[in-house]
């Protein structure tokens, strides 16, 4: 994202950004009409490469995204996001279209995340005069279940295909980045729904480590924490308690710790109201912190005799969170 800063001693900008805003609006409308026509056509009557036509707009959209973020109208940005989501969710059989649309969607979500949050700015880009209600913090709301179903269908049980490994890896990384950026727009209650769905699999780590690690990776990726303070405190602390109990089930495992720290650090960061009571969990936190840093105590060495690694499936799906470079770093 290219940013422009105007100082008082500099001459005024020679070119107005209104023209770029109109171009962005025209591009989004053309893409919207194209996608609407495709969705109105039954799948049985579509051409095999019908969705390839949307690729003519993706490079134009990517070029327009290089302009400063405040130059575009918010309603056009929201329309662009929803259109790109429709493309990504409907093109699982066209890896090129899905990957490139996912990359463009990630760029839009990353560039305009401040404008999509009322906690930081209003529609004119100014700070709000007073703090908004928790239920009205975000201007964008997304459903989490379609994204989980999409990733599970493509990664857990992929259909037979002839595309190369590089294309598959690019699509996987693009979709994972989209979910990581989009989870802040999931409803706060989604955290409880995700744990009810995947929590039993996480707690089965003593019986089936492959399923437990994979399920924990999805929990860490999908759980929304940006509006976690709007949750009911009692239910929220019960959820955090369940997380802590799940964390204790696999000691001496850096990948397991990395996934939990990724989730808990986001929850602590976004709990600006202090709704989570961390007091009952300090012993678990300090024990894992000391183990993560390999701190020697007295004459004892810091070497851990038993270190459990993650299963190959979890490393393949969630390497961005359990890889060696993440096992000692909380982002």
Secondary structure as UniProt FT lines:
FT   TURN            8..9
FT   HELIX           18..40
FT   HELIX           43..45
FT   TURN            48..49
FT   HELIX           50..54
FT   HELIX           55..64
FT   TURN            65..66
FT   HELIX           69..71
FT   HELIX           74..89
FT   TURN            92..93
FT   HELIX           95..111
FT   TURN            112..116
FT   TURN            118..120
FT   TURN            123..124
FT   HELIX           134..136
FT   HELIX           145..151
FT   HELIX           152..156
FT   HELIX           165..182
FT   HELIX           183..185
FT   TURN            188..189
FT   HELIX           190..203
FT   TURN            204..207
FT   HELIX           209..222
FT   TURN            226..227
FT   HELIX           228..230
FT   HELIX           233..247
FT   TURN            248..249
FT   HELIX           254..270
FT   TURN            272..273
FT   HELIX           279..281
FT   HELIX           282..293
FT   TURN            298..299
FT   HELIX           312..317
FT   HELIX           319..322
FT   TURN            324..328
//
